[in-house]
Amino acid sequence: MGSVWAASAGRARVAIKVITGENASAPRFREAFRREARAAATLDHPNVVRVYDYGELSEAEGAALGWGADSPYLVMELLEGGALGAAGATDWPGLRDALLAVLDGLAHAHARGIHHRDIKPDNILWNADRRALKLTDFGLAHATQHGGTTTHFQDASSGTPAYMAPEQVRADWRSFGPWTDLYALGCVVYQLVTGVVPFHRDHPLAIAVAQASEPPPALRVPAGLPGELAAWVATLLQKDPSQRFQRAADAAWALRQMATPEAALISIAAETLGTMETLASEDFTVLDAGLPAALADDAAALGPARFFARPPLPPTWGRRHAARRAEVGLGAFELRRIPVVAREAERDALWAALAEVVEGGAPRVVALRGPAGSGKSVLAQWLTERAHEVGAATVLRARHAAVPGPADGLRATLSGFLRTGGLDDQALRARVRALTPALGIDAEDAPGLAGFLRARRGSSATLSGGDSHRATLDLLARFVFALARRRPVILWLDDLQWGQSAAELAEHLL
């Protein structure tokens, strides 16, 4: 689609990606380019490539460089250490640290509503000294906001077939989520361990069919890696998105719990034979890198049930890496979000309230009060993103306005979370019915939820009223509590002064 150049910007070396030739005027490439710039510039994380500038060449610049006028360009970090896995197999500590870095970057992106959709080794690059891994190439990124789809891209089935999740192959954009990128990461890890992708076929279409319908081959973990890695990868590669890790933080937590191969071997020896002297025995060569023989033949049996434990809430909200300085050009500056600074006391109070809910299991209300423009919504957004990032909460955001629009109110919140926008009545009922098992919602509530979503579509700032008002509150409360059985819920009620129904729901939940 173009070319990438190395350049110097003061003491820094950067990469400049330019769309050239006929592609510079092709809507598809220009839109992908804008998407990449917008997604990457929104993120600020040491494991995500940094964007410095974005724009289009003027006529004079295009003529001087030979690229043509209006050619879009993107200025980024220059990553010269090669792709993940390019240097060959690594030891377990190195592989674990690399995967944790990728998961940390993905958690940051997912919490901000960005799903990469093209995770593969070539898009996970080392910096020059091979000390940091960076996620790159967000050209296919699918943007969502707090569970609701904001953009329906026509290229929903685009990607690299060897790493595409089944829902991506089917172009089922309503099913995209963090789990879509985690499936791709499962394919990457399988390749790193075995040297081949899970579904190796001669034609991309055959690969796509296999991704959508065939079970992945069992991963035989070599000596030197923990046997539990097979079940971990099997969990990532589940065909049903609800059976995979739901958050990058969940996958990272499970990865951190794996014993080193030596520790696993000692544990098995002590449990089965009762003596450390047997460690020297050749009998242990029959084990699959530490898994008991009964489980080595079917590591997938340890899959979702084994690994679906939620990570604990960190004691503090601080990130391991502070936000970096915004050394960017004007083109990227307008895309970049201003980070939250200071407000430590307010953030401590919010995190403490979340900890109370996590530890005590009871609902809690926190009111953020202040004049317009004082940063109430910024604080709320910070909390929801940080909680999502560490796997601590499911977020439901209800917006409100003096004159309610289609995006306001509780009905719009549920529609966004369940991705039911644009469905006719029959398809809406079918989708809600299909989602209830995965969300832990009573099947008897499915018709009521579908009816609530269908009623008075487009002006849903108020509830039904009349005799059904209490029943609707009960229905919504059961929905929230069903979600909360899986993971604590943050119900963000923005501009609540305009949301009488949302305030009533909050009281009802208490």
C-alpha positions as CSV (number, residue, x, y, z in Angstrom):
1,M,0.0,0.0,0.0
2,G,3.0,2.3,0.3
3,S,6.4,2.5,1.8
4,V,8.1,3.0,5.2
5,W,11.2,5.2,5.6
6,A,13.6,5.7,8.4
7,A,14.3,9.4,9.3
8,S,16.0,11.5,11.9
9,A,14.0,13.9,14.1
10,G,16.6,15.7,16.2
11,R,18.3,13.0,18.2
12,A,15.5,10.5,17.7
13,R,15.1,8.1,14.8
14,V,11.6,7.6,13.5
15,A,9.7,5.6,10.9
16,I,7.5,7.4,8.3
17,K,4.8,5.3,6.7
18,V,3.5,6.9,3.4
19,I,0.7,5.7,1.1
20,T,2.0,6.2,-2.4
21,G,0.8,5.9,-6.0
22,E,-2.8,5.1,-6.8
23,N,-3.4,3.8,-3.3
24,A,-3.0,7.4,-1.9
25,S,-6.4,8.2,-3.4
26,A,-8.1,4.9,-2.7
27,P,-10.8,5.3,0.0
28,R,-10.1,1.9,1.5
29,F,-6.4,2.6,2.1
30,R,-7.0,6.2,3.3
31,E,-9.6,5.0,5.8
32,A,-7.4,2.2,7.1
33,F,-4.6,4.8,7.5
34,R,-6.8,7.3,9.4
35,R,-7.9,4.4,11.6
36,E,-4.4,3.4,12.4
37,A,-3.4,7.0,13.2
38,R,-6.5,7.6,15.3
39,A,-6.2,4.3,17.2
40,A,-2.4,4.4,17.9
41,A,-2.5,8.1,18.8
42,T,-5.2,7.5,21.4
43,L,-3.0,5.0,23.3
44,D,-0.1,5.8,25.6
45,H,1.6,2.6,26.7
46,P,5.2,1.4,26.6
47,N,4.0,-1.8,24.7
48,V,2.2,0.1,22.0
49,V,4.0,1.9,19.1
50,R,4.1,5.6,19.7
51,V,2.7,8.0,17.0
52,Y,4.4,11.3,16.6
53,D,2.6,12.9,13.7
54,Y,0.0,12.4,11.0
55,G,-1.0,14.4,8.0
56,E,-1.0,14.7,4.2
57,L,1.7,16.0,1.9
58,S,1.2,19.3,0.3
59,E,1.5,19.6,-3.5
60,A,5.1,21.1,-3.1
61,E,6.1,18.3,-0.7
62,G,4.7,15.6,-2.8
63,A,6.5,16.9,-5.9
64,A,9.8,17.3,-4.1
65,L,9.6,13.7,-2.7
66,G,8.1,12.1,-5.7
67,W,5.1,10.7,-3.8
68,G,2.3,12.9,-5.1
69,A,0.2,15.5,-3.4
70,D,-2.3,14.6,-0.7
71,S,-0.3,11.4,0.1
72,P,-1.1,10.5,3.8
73,Y,1.8,9.9,6.1
74,L,2.3,8.7,9.6
75,V,5.4,9.3,11.8
76,M,6.0,6.6,14.5
77,E,8.7,5.1,16.6
78,L,11.3,3.3,14.6
79,L,11.5,-0.3,15.8
80,E,14.6,-2.1,14.6
81,G,14.7,-5.2,16.7
82,G,12.7,-7.5,14.5
83,A,9.4,-9.3,15.0
84,L,8.4,-11.5,17.9
85,G,9.9,-14.9,17.4
86,A,12.2,-13.8,14.6
87,A,15.2,-14.8,16.7
88,G,14.0,-18.3,17.2
89,A,12.8,-20.2,20.3
90,T,13.3,-18.6,23.7
91,D,13.3,-19.9,27.2
92,W,10.3,-19.9,29.5
93,P,11.1,-16.7,31.4
94,G,11.7,-14.9,28.1
95,L,8.5,-16.2,26.5
96,R,6.4,-15.5,29.6
97,D,7.8,-11.9,29.8
98,A,7.1,-11.3,26.1
99,L,3.5,-12.6,26.4
100,L,2.9,-10.5,29.5
101,A,4.1,-7.4,27.6
102,V,1.8,-8.1,24.7
103,L,-1.1,-8.7,27.1
104,D,-0.4,-5.5,28.9
105,G,-0.5,-3.5,25.7
106,L,-3.7,-5.3,24.6
107,A,-5.3,-4.6,28.0
108,H,-4.6,-0.9,27.6
109,A,-6.0,-0.8,24.1
110,H,-9.1,-2.9,24.9
111,A,-9.9,-0.7,27.9
112,R,-10.1,2.3,25.6
113,G,-12.4,0.5,23.2
114,I,-9.8,-0.5,20.6
115,H,-9.6,-4.0,19.3
116,H,-6.5,-4.6,17.1
117,R,-7.9,-7.4,14.8
118,D,-4.6,-8.2,13.2
119,I,-2.4,-9.6,16.0
120,K,0.5,-11.6,14.4
121,P,4.2,-11.8,14.9
122,D,4.9,-9.2,12.2
123,N,2.8,-6.7,14.1
124,I,4.6,-7.3,17.4
125,L,8.0,-5.7,17.1
126,W,11.1,-5.3,19.3
127,N,12.8,-2.0,19.8
128,A,16.4,-1.7,18.8
129,D,17.9,-3.1,22.0
130,R,15.2,-5.8,22.2
131,R,14.2,-4.7,25.7
132,A,10.6,-3.7,24.8
133,L,7.9,-5.3,22.6
134,K,5.4,-3.0,20.8
135,L,2.1,-3.6,19.2
136,T,2.0,-2.0,15.8
137,D,-0.2,-1.6,12.7
138,F,-3.7,-0.7,14.0
139,G,-5.0,-0.3,10.4
140,L,-7.8,-2.8,11.0
141,A,-8.6,-1.6,14.5
142,H,-12.3,-1.9,15.4
143,A,-13.4,1.0,17.6
144,T,-15.9,0.4,20.4
145,Q,-16.8,2.6,23.4
146,H,-17.6,1.0,26.7
147,G,-19.2,-2.1,25.1
148,G,-21.2,-0.4,22.4
149,T,-20.1,-0.5,18.8
150,T,-19.5,3.0,17.4
151,T,-18.5,2.1,13.9
152,H,-19.5,-0.8,11.7
153,F,-16.7,-1.3,9.2
154,Q,-17.4,-3.0,5.9
155,D,-14.2,-4.9,6.1
156,A,-15.2,-6.8,9.2
157,S,-13.8,-10.0,7.8
158,S,-10.4,-8.5,7.0
159,G,-7.3,-9.8,8.7
160,T,-4.6,-12.4,8.3
161,P,-6.3,-15.8,8.0
162,A,-3.8,-17.8,10.0
163,Y,-4.5,-15.7,13.0
164,M,-8.2,-14.8,12.6
165,A,-10.8,-15.7,15.2
166,P,-13.9,-17.6,14.0
167,E,-16.2,-14.5,14.5
168,Q,-13.7,-12.5,12.4
169,V,-13.8,-15.1,9.6
170,R,-17.6,-14.9,9.7
171,A,-17.5,-11.1,9.7
172,D,-19.7,-11.2,12.8
173,W,-18.7,-7.7,14.0
174,R,-21.2,-7.8,16.8
175,S,-19.2,-10.5,18.5
176,F,-15.8,-8.7,18.3
177,G,-14.2,-8.0,21.6
178,P,-11.0,-8.4,23.6
179,W,-11.4,-12.2,23.1
180,T,-11.0,-11.7,19.3
181,D,-7.4,-10.4,19.8
182,L,-6.8,-13.1,22.4
183,Y,-7.6,-15.8,19.9
184,A,-5.1,-14.4,17.5
185,L,-2.5,-14.3,20.3
186,G,-3.2,-18.0,20.9
187,C,-2.3,-18.7,17.3
188,V,0.9,-16.7,17.8
189,V,1.9,-18.6,20.9
190,Y,1.1,-21.9,19.2
191,Q,3.5,-20.9,16.3
192,L,6.2,-19.7,18.7
193,V,6.2,-23.1,20.5
194,T,5.8,-25.4,17.5
195,G,7.1,-23.4,14.5
196,V,3.8,-23.6,12.7
197,V,0.4,-22.0,13.0
198,P,-2.5,-24.1,14.4
199,F,-4.2,-24.3,11.0
200,H,-1.6,-24.7,8.2
201,R,-3.3,-25.0,4.8
202,D,-2.2,-24.3,1.2
203,H,-4.9,-21.7,0.6
204,P,-6.1,-18.7,2.7
205,L,-9.8,-19.7,2.2
206,A,-9.0,-23.2,3.5
207,I,-7.3,-21.6,6.5
208,A,-10.3,-19.4,7.2
209,V,-12.7,-22.4,7.0
210,A,-10.5,-24.3,9.4
211,Q,-10.4,-21.4,11.8
212,A,-14.2,-21.2,11.8
213,S,-15.1,-24.9,12.1
214,E,-12.2,-27.2,13.0
215,P,-10.9,-27.8,16.5
216,P,-7.2,-26.8,16.9
217,P,-4.6,-29.5,17.1
218,A,-3.4,-30.3,20.6
219,L,-0.3,-28.3,21.6
220,R,2.5,-30.6,22.6
221,V,4.6,-28.5,24.9
222,P,8.3,-29.2,24.7
223,A,10.6,-29.7,27.7
224,G,11.6,-26.4,29.3
225,L,8.0,-24.9,29.1
226,P,5.3,-25.5,31.7
227,G,2.8,-28.1,30.7
228,E,-0.1,-25.8,31.7
229,L,0.8,-23.7,28.7
230,A,-1.1,-26.2,26.5
231,A,-4.4,-25.7,28.4
232,W,-3.8,-21.9,28.4
233,V,-3.4,-21.8,24.6
234,A,-6.4,-24.2,24.3
235,T,-8.5,-21.6,26.3
236,L,-7.4,-18.8,23.9
237,L,-8.4,-21.0,20.9
238,Q,-11.9,-21.9,21.9
239,K,-14.3,-21.4,19.0
240,D,-17.0,-20.0,21.3
241,P,-15.9,-16.5,22.3
242,S,-17.6,-16.8,25.7
243,Q,-15.3,-19.8,26.5
244,R,-12.1,-17.9,26.0
245,F,-10.4,-15.5,28.4
246,Q,-12.6,-12.4,28.4
247,R,-9.9,-9.9,29.2
248,A,-6.2,-9.7,28.5
249,A,-5.8,-9.3,32.3
250,D,-7.5,-12.6,32.8
251,A,-5.0,-14.3,30.4
252,A,-2.1,-12.6,32.1
253,W,-3.2,-13.6,35.5
254,A,-3.5,-17.2,34.5
255,L,0.0,-17.0,32.8
256,R,1.5,-15.6,36.0
257,Q,0.1,-18.6,38.0
258,M,2.0,-21.2,36.0
259,A,4.8,-22.8,37.8
260,T,8.2,-22.9,36.2
261,P,8.9,-26.3,34.7
262,E,11.3,-27.2,37.5
263,A,8.8,-26.4,40.2
264,A,6.0,-28.3,38.4
265,L,8.3,-31.3,38.1
266,I,9.2,-31.2,41.8
267,S,5.5,-30.9,42.7
268,I,4.6,-33.9,40.6
269,A,7.4,-36.0,42.0
270,A,6.5,-35.2,45.6
271,E,2.9,-35.9,45.0
272,T,3.2,-39.2,43.1
273,L,6.3,-40.8,44.3
274,G,7.0,-39.0,47.6
275,T,10.7,-38.7,47.2
276,M,13.0,-36.1,45.6
277,E,15.5,-38.8,44.6
278,T,13.2,-39.8,41.7
279,L,13.9,-36.5,39.9
280,A,16.9,-38.2,38.3
281,S,14.7,-41.0,37.0
282,E,14.1,-41.3,33.3
283,D,10.5,-42.1,34.1
284,F,9.8,-38.4,33.9
285,T,10.6,-38.2,30.2
286,V,7.1,-39.6,29.6
287,L,5.5,-36.5,31.1
288,D,4.6,-33.6,28.9
289,A,6.8,-30.9,30.4
290,G,5.4,-31.3,33.9
291,L,1.7,-32.3,33.3
292,P,0.7,-35.6,34.9
293,A,0.4,-38.2,32.2
294,A,-3.4,-38.5,32.6
295,L,-3.7,-34.8,31.6
296,A,-0.9,-34.6,29.1
297,D,-3.0,-36.4,26.5
298,D,-5.8,-34.0,26.8
299,A,-4.5,-30.6,28.0
300,A,-7.6,-28.9,26.7
301,A,-9.6,-30.6,29.5
302,L,-8.0,-28.0,31.8
303,G,-9.3,-25.2,29.6
304,P,-11.9,-22.6,30.5
305,A,-12.9,-24.0,33.9
306,R,-9.2,-24.1,35.0
307,F,-8.3,-20.6,33.9
308,F,-11.4,-18.5,34.4
309,A,-10.4,-17.2,37.8
310,R,-10.7,-13.4,37.8
311,P,-7.5,-11.5,38.7
312,P,-7.5,-9.8,42.0
313,L,-7.9,-6.0,42.2
314,P,-4.5,-4.3,42.6
315,P,-4.2,-2.5,45.9
316,T,-3.5,0.8,44.2
317,W,-4.6,2.2,40.9
318,G,-1.2,3.3,39.7
319,R,0.3,1.9,36.5
320,R,3.7,0.4,36.4
321,H,4.6,2.9,33.7
322,A,3.7,6.5,33.9
323,A,2.2,8.4,30.9
324,R,4.9,9.6,28.6
325,R,5.4,13.2,27.4
326,A,3.4,14.2,24.4
327,E,6.2,15.0,22.0
328,V,4.0,15.1,18.9
329,G,3.2,17.2,15.9
330,L,-0.1,19.0,15.4
331,G,-1.5,16.2,13.3
332,A,-1.2,13.7,16.1
333,F,-1.9,16.2,18.9
334,E,-5.5,16.7,17.9
335,L,-6.0,12.9,18.0
336,R,-4.3,12.4,21.3
337,R,-6.2,12.4,24.6
338,I,-5.0,14.5,27.4
339,P,-4.0,12.2,30.3
340,V,-5.4,12.5,33.8
341,V,-2.9,14.2,36.1
342,A,-3.0,14.9,39.8
343,R,-6.4,14.3,41.4
344,E,-4.7,11.6,43.5
345,A,-7.2,12.0,46.5
346,E,-10.2,11.6,44.2
347,R,-8.7,8.6,42.4
348,D,-7.8,7.0,45.7
349,A,-11.4,7.4,46.9
350,L,-12.8,5.9,43.7
351,W,-10.4,3.0,43.9
352,A,-11.2,2.4,47.5
353,A,-15.0,2.3,46.7
354,L,-14.3,-0.2,44.0
355,A,-12.3,-2.3,46.4
356,E,-15.2,-2.3,48.9
357,V,-17.5,-3.7,46.2
358,V,-15.0,-6.3,45.2
359,E,-14.3,-7.5,48.7
360,G,-17.8,-7.1,50.2
361,G,-20.0,-7.9,47.3
362,A,-22.5,-5.2,48.1
363,P,-23.6,-2.3,45.8
364,R,-22.0,1.1,46.4
365,V,-22.8,4.5,45.0
366,V,-20.3,7.3,44.5
367,A,-21.4,10.7,43.5
368,L,-19.0,13.0,41.5
369,R,-20.2,16.6,42.0
370,G,-18.8,19.8,40.6
371,P,-19.4,22.7,38.2
372,A,-19.4,22.0,34.5
373,G,-16.0,21.5,33.1
374,S,-14.4,20.5,36.4
375,G,-13.5,17.0,35.1
376,K,-16.2,14.8,36.6
377,S,-16.6,12.7,33.4
378,V,-12.8,12.6,33.0
379,L,-12.5,11.0,36.4
380,A,-15.3,8.5,35.8
381,Q,-13.8,7.6,32.4
382,W,-10.4,7.1,34.1
383,L,-11.9,4.8,36.7
384,T,-13.8,2.6,34.1
385,E,-10.8,2.3,31.8
386,R,-8.3,1.5,34.6
387,A,-10.8,-1.1,36.1
388,H,-11.3,-2.7,32.7
389,E,-7.5,-2.7,32.1
390,V,-6.8,-4.8,35.2
391,G,-9.8,-7.0,34.7
392,A,-11.6,-5.7,37.8
393,A,-15.0,-4.7,36.4
394,T,-17.5,-4.8,33.6
395,V,-18.5,-1.2,32.6
396,L,-22.0,0.0,31.6
397,R,-22.2,3.7,30.7
398,A,-25.5,5.5,30.5
399,R,-25.3,9.0,29.0
400,H,-28.0,11.6,29.6
401,A,-28.9,15.0,28.2
402,A,-31.6,17.7,28.8
403,V,-33.0,16.8,25.4
404,P,-32.5,13.0,25.1
405,G,-31.2,11.6,21.9
406,P,-30.8,8.0,20.5
407,A,-27.5,7.5,22.4
408,D,-29.0,8.6,25.8
409,G,-30.6,6.6,28.5
410,L,-30.6,3.0,29.8
411,R,-32.1,1.5,26.7
412,A,-29.2,2.8,24.6
413,T,-26.8,1.5,27.3
414,L,-28.1,-2.1,27.0
415,S,-28.3,-1.9,23.3
416,G,-24.7,-0.9,23.0
417,F,-23.6,-3.5,25.5
418,L,-25.5,-6.3,23.7
419,R,-24.7,-4.9,20.2
420,T,-28.3,-4.9,19.1
421,G,-28.4,-1.6,17.2
422,G,-29.9,-1.9,13.7
423,L,-31.5,-5.3,14.2
424,D,-35.1,-6.0,13.3
425,D,-37.4,-7.4,15.9
426,Q,-36.9,-11.0,15.0
427,A,-33.1,-10.7,14.9
428,L,-33.1,-8.7,18.1
429,R,-35.0,-11.4,20.0
430,A,-32.7,-14.1,18.6
431,R,-29.5,-12.2,19.6
432,V,-30.7,-11.6,23.2
433,R,-31.8,-15.2,23.5
434,A,-28.4,-16.4,22.2
435,L,-26.4,-14.1,24.6
436,T,-28.2,-15.0,27.8
437,P,-26.3,-18.2,28.6
438,A,-22.9,-16.6,28.1
439,L,-23.9,-13.6,30.3
440,G,-25.4,-15.8,33.0
441,I,-28.9,-14.2,32.5
442,D,-32.0,-16.3,33.2
443,A,-33.5,-17.4,29.9
444,E,-36.9,-16.3,31.2
445,D,-35.7,-12.7,31.2
446,A,-34.7,-12.8,27.5
447,P,-38.2,-11.9,26.1
448,G,-38.4,-9.0,28.6
449,L,-35.0,-7.7,27.7
450,A,-35.8,-7.9,24.0
451,G,-39.1,-6.1,24.6
452,F,-37.3,-3.3,26.6
453,L,-34.8,-2.8,23.8
454,R,-37.5,-2.8,21.2
455,A,-39.8,-0.4,22.8
456,R,-39.8,3.3,21.7
457,R,-36.5,2.8,20.0
458,G,-34.5,6.0,19.6
459,S,-35.9,8.0,22.5
460,S,-35.1,5.7,25.4
461,A,-34.2,8.1,28.2
462,T,-37.2,7.0,30.2
463,L,-38.7,3.7,31.3
464,S,-42.1,2.4,30.5
465,G,-44.0,4.0,33.4
466,G,-47.3,2.9,34.7
467,D,-47.9,-0.5,36.2
468,S,-44.9,-1.9,34.3
469,H,-42.4,0.5,35.9
470,R,-41.5,-1.7,38.9
471,A,-41.3,-4.8,36.7
472,T,-38.9,-3.0,34.3
473,L,-36.7,-1.9,37.3
474,D,-36.7,-5.5,38.5
475,L,-35.7,-6.8,35.0
476,L,-32.8,-4.3,34.7
477,A,-31.6,-5.1,38.2
478,R,-31.6,-8.8,37.5
479,F,-29.5,-8.1,34.3
480,V,-27.0,-6.0,36.3
481,F,-26.7,-8.6,39.1
482,A,-26.3,-11.4,36.5
483,L,-23.3,-9.6,35.0
484,A,-22.0,-8.9,38.5
485,R,-21.8,-12.6,39.3
486,R,-19.1,-12.9,36.7
487,R,-17.2,-9.7,37.4
488,P,-18.1,-6.5,39.5
489,V,-20.0,-4.0,37.5
490,I,-19.4,-0.2,37.3
491,L,-22.6,1.5,36.2
492,W,-21.5,4.9,35.0
493,L,-24.4,7.3,35.0
494,D,-23.2,10.4,33.2
495,D,-25.0,13.7,33.7
496,L,-27.4,12.1,36.1
497,Q,-29.3,15.3,36.6
498,W,-31.0,14.5,33.3
499,G,-31.5,10.8,34.1
500,Q,-34.5,10.2,36.4
501,S,-34.8,6.6,35.3
502,A,-31.1,5.9,35.8
503,A,-31.3,7.4,39.3
504,E,-34.3,5.2,40.1
505,L,-32.4,2.2,38.9
506,A,-29.5,3.1,41.1
507,E,-31.8,3.3,44.2
508,H,-33.4,0.0,43.2
509,L,-30.0,-1.7,43.0
510,L,-29.2,-0.5,46.5
